[in-house]
Amino acid sequence: MKHRLNAIFAADIAGYSRLMETNEIGTIYRQKPHLMELINLAFVEFHGRVVKEMGDGLLVDSSQL
């Protein structure tokens, strides 16, 4: 039997709902570069993968055999 160690990361942006109410398109436009440049690159470096993006939330899996 093989065992796998999984780490699950969940993130949330403070004030996201308020920002979306004020300016939905602008909020999404400003959020995407941060996700791509900062967060996603960090997960790739540690062999993680973004499973799902849910507005301001992320579900990330990092599994090692």
N, CA, C and O of each residue as an XYZ file, in Angstrom:
260
protein
N       0.841     -1.169      0.000
C       0.000      0.000      0.000
C       0.895      1.244      0.000
O       1.844      1.333      0.779
N       0.586      2.198     -0.876
C       1.314      3.457     -0.919
C       0.552      4.513     -0.133
O      -0.678      4.557     -0.161
N       1.288      5.353      0.560
C       0.700      6.461      1.300
C       1.048      7.760      0.596
O       2.142      7.906      0.051
N       0.134      8.687      0.607
C       0.372     10.009      0.047
C       0.138     11.056      1.114
O      -0.807     10.979      1.899
N       1.018     12.027      1.121
C       0.848     13.161      2.012
C       0.296     14.312      1.190
O       0.922     14.737      0.218
N      -0.850     14.814      1.562
C      -1.479     15.935      0.855
C      -1.547     17.137      1.771
O      -1.825     17.020      2.964
N      -1.291     18.287      1.190
C      -1.486     19.548      1.901
C      -2.535     20.329      1.132
O      -2.450     20.449     -0.090
N      -3.506     20.849      1.825
C      -4.566     21.631      1.194
C      -4.464     23.054      1.700
O      -4.369     23.297      2.903
N      -4.485     23.987      0.769
C      -4.360     25.407      1.081
C      -5.652     26.101      0.676
O      -6.156     25.888     -0.427
N      -6.174     26.905      1.540
C      -7.361     27.700      1.216
C      -7.031     29.162      1.503
O      -6.412     29.479      2.519
N      -7.446     30.043      0.603
C      -7.153     31.470      0.758
C      -8.426     32.274      0.556
O      -9.379     31.817     -0.076
N      -8.421     33.471      1.102
C      -9.576     34.342      0.979
C      -9.080     35.788      1.000
O      -8.191     36.125      1.782
N      -9.641     36.634      0.157
C      -9.253     38.039      0.101
C     -10.213     38.847      0.970
O     -11.426     38.827      0.763
N      -9.652     39.557      1.943
C     -10.472     40.367      2.849
C     -11.143     41.498      2.084
O     -10.498     42.191      1.297
N     -12.436     41.685      2.313
C     -13.184     42.768      1.686
C     -13.576     42.521      0.246
O     -14.026     43.443     -0.435
N     -13.414     41.295     -0.236
C     -13.673     40.980     -1.641
C     -15.130     41.242     -2.031
O     -15.390     41.818     -3.088
N     -16.057     40.835     -1.210
C     -17.487     41.026     -1.538
C     -17.824     42.504     -1.679
O     -18.555     42.897     -2.588
N     -17.290     43.318     -0.779
C     -17.525     44.762     -0.846
C     -16.921     45.346     -2.125
O     -17.545     46.169     -2.794
N     -15.705     44.916     -2.456
C     -15.061     45.389     -3.678
C     -15.854     44.976     -4.920
O     -15.995     45.762     -5.857
N     -16.368     43.752     -4.927
C     -17.157     43.265     -6.065
C     -18.444     44.071     -6.219
O     -18.865     44.365     -7.338
N     -19.067     44.426     -5.101
C     -20.290     45.236     -5.160
C     -20.011     46.609     -5.748
O     -20.818     47.148     -6.505
N     -18.866     47.167     -5.393
C     -18.505     48.510     -5.839
C     -18.089     48.533     -7.301
O     -18.520     49.400     -8.061
N     -17.231     47.556     -7.704
C     -16.690     47.556     -9.056
C     -16.271     46.134     -9.428
O     -15.111     45.761     -9.249
N     -17.197     45.353     -9.936
C     -16.948     43.941    -10.221
C     -15.836     43.736    -11.252
O     -14.899     42.976    -11.007
N     -15.929     44.394    -12.381
C     -14.945     44.197    -13.448
C     -13.566     44.683    -13.013
O     -12.567     44.014    -13.275
N     -13.500     45.823    -12.361
C     -12.228     46.348    -11.890
C     -11.578     45.455    -10.853
O     -10.358     45.292    -10.852
N     -12.374     44.876     -9.971
C     -11.850     43.990     -8.937
C     -11.252     42.738     -9.560
O     -10.149     42.327     -9.199
N     -11.966     42.142    -10.479
C     -11.462     40.940    -11.164
C     -10.196     41.282    -11.944
O      -9.226     40.524    -11.919
N     -10.202     42.407    -12.630
C      -9.057     42.847    -13.430
C      -7.812     43.044    -12.555
O      -6.706     42.699    -12.970
N      -7.983     43.593    -11.359
C      -6.845     43.822    -10.456
C      -6.399     42.547     -9.741
O      -5.228     42.416     -9.386
N      -7.312     41.616     -9.530
C      -7.002     40.394     -8.797
C      -6.178     39.408     -9.622
O      -5.263     38.783     -9.086
N      -6.477     39.255    -10.900
C      -5.840     38.230    -11.734
C      -4.324     38.320    -11.784
O      -3.668     37.288    -11.639
N      -3.725     39.499    -11.983
C      -2.251     39.541    -12.018
C      -1.608     39.064    -10.714
O      -0.553     38.431    -10.738
N      -2.238     39.364     -9.586
C      -1.696     38.920     -8.302
C      -1.740     37.397     -8.198
O      -0.787     36.770     -7.733
N      -2.840     36.816     -8.630
C      -2.947     35.360     -8.597
C      -1.883     34.716     -9.472
O      -1.224     33.764     -9.055
N      -1.716     35.227    -10.672
C      -0.781     34.634    -11.620
C       0.670     34.840    -11.191
O       1.461     33.897    -11.225
N       1.023     36.042    -10.793
C       2.416     36.370    -10.517
C       2.893     35.909     -9.151
O       4.031     35.460     -9.017
N       2.069     36.010     -8.161
C       2.513     35.713     -6.801
C       2.091     34.337     -6.318
O       2.921     33.503     -5.958
N       0.815     34.125     -6.318
C       0.286     32.929     -5.670
C       0.523     31.682     -6.509
O       1.087     30.711     -6.004
N       0.107     31.676     -7.780
C       0.249     30.481     -8.608
C       1.701     30.073     -8.772
O       2.001     28.879     -8.757
N       2.617     31.028     -8.930
C       4.033     30.702     -9.082
C       4.594     30.041     -7.825
O       5.430     29.142     -7.918
N       4.146     30.474     -6.669
C       4.603     29.862     -5.418
C       4.163     28.406     -5.341
O       4.925     27.554     -4.883
N       2.959     28.115     -5.778
C       2.484     26.735     -5.733
C       3.210     25.861     -6.734
O       3.500     24.701     -6.441
N       3.507     26.386     -7.896
C       4.257     25.626     -8.895
C       5.641     25.278     -8.344
O       6.124     24.159     -8.520
N       6.268     26.236     -7.684
C       7.600     26.013     -7.112
C       7.599     24.852     -6.126
O       8.582     24.116     -6.032
N       6.507     24.683     -5.393
C       6.421     23.621     -4.400
C       5.547     22.453     -4.873
O       5.007     21.698     -4.064
N       5.418     22.321     -6.194
C       4.714     21.199     -6.818
C       3.241     21.121     -6.438
O       2.679     20.034     -6.300
N       2.635     22.265     -6.274
C       1.201     22.314     -5.984
C       0.441     22.631     -7.255
O       1.031     23.004     -8.270
N      -0.831     22.485     -7.195
C      -1.668     22.838     -8.342
C      -2.954     23.463     -7.838
O      -3.519     23.037     -6.831
N      -3.401     24.470     -8.551
C      -4.665     25.102     -8.220
C      -5.771     24.190     -8.734
O      -5.889     23.962     -9.938
N      -6.565     23.681     -7.830
C      -7.660     22.779     -8.180
C      -8.874     23.584     -8.627
O      -9.545     23.233     -9.597
N      -9.143     24.669     -7.903
C     -10.337     25.447     -8.202
C     -10.161     26.870     -7.711
O      -9.643     27.107     -6.620
N     -10.603     27.819     -8.535
C     -10.686     29.219     -8.130
C     -12.156     29.556     -7.958
O     -12.971     29.276     -8.837
N     -12.495     30.160     -6.821
C     -13.881     30.501     -6.521
C     -13.950     31.961     -6.123
O     -14.000     32.283     -4.936
N     -13.953     32.847     -7.106
C     -13.970     34.269     -6.795
C     -12.679     34.668     -6.130
O     -11.640     34.761     -6.785
N     -12.732     34.905     -4.833
C     -11.539     35.290     -4.091
C     -10.907     34.114     -3.366
O      -9.912     34.294     -2.664
N     -11.442     32.946     -3.512
C     -10.922     31.776     -2.825
C     -10.180     30.841     -3.764
O     -10.447     30.800     -4.965
N      -9.251     30.097     -3.204
C      -8.482     29.117     -3.949
C      -8.500     27.800     -3.206
O      -8.485     27.764     -1.976
N      -8.532     26.726     -3.961
C      -8.308     25.397     -3.397
C      -7.085     24.861     -4.105
O      -7.088     24.697     -5.325
N      -6.038     24.585     -3.344
C      -4.762     24.140     -3.897
C      -4.398     22.808     -3.284
O      -4.592     22.592     -2.088
N      -3.866     21.906     -4.110
C      -3.453     20.583     -3.649
C      -1.964     20.437     -3.905
O      -1.467     20.782     -4.977
N      -1.272     19.931     -2.927
C       0.141     19.596     -3.088
C       0.300     18.183     -2.566
O       0.248     17.951     -1.359
N       0.493     17.241     -3.471
C       0.608     15.854     -3.032
C       1.967     15.294     -3.424
O       2.465     15.541     -4.522
N       2.537     14.560     -2.536
C       3.827     13.897     -2.752
C       3.635     12.395     -2.572
O       2.931     11.951     -1.665
N       4.259     11.637     -3.431
C       4.189     10.172     -3.293
C       5.225      9.695     -2.296
O       5.328      8.495     -2.039
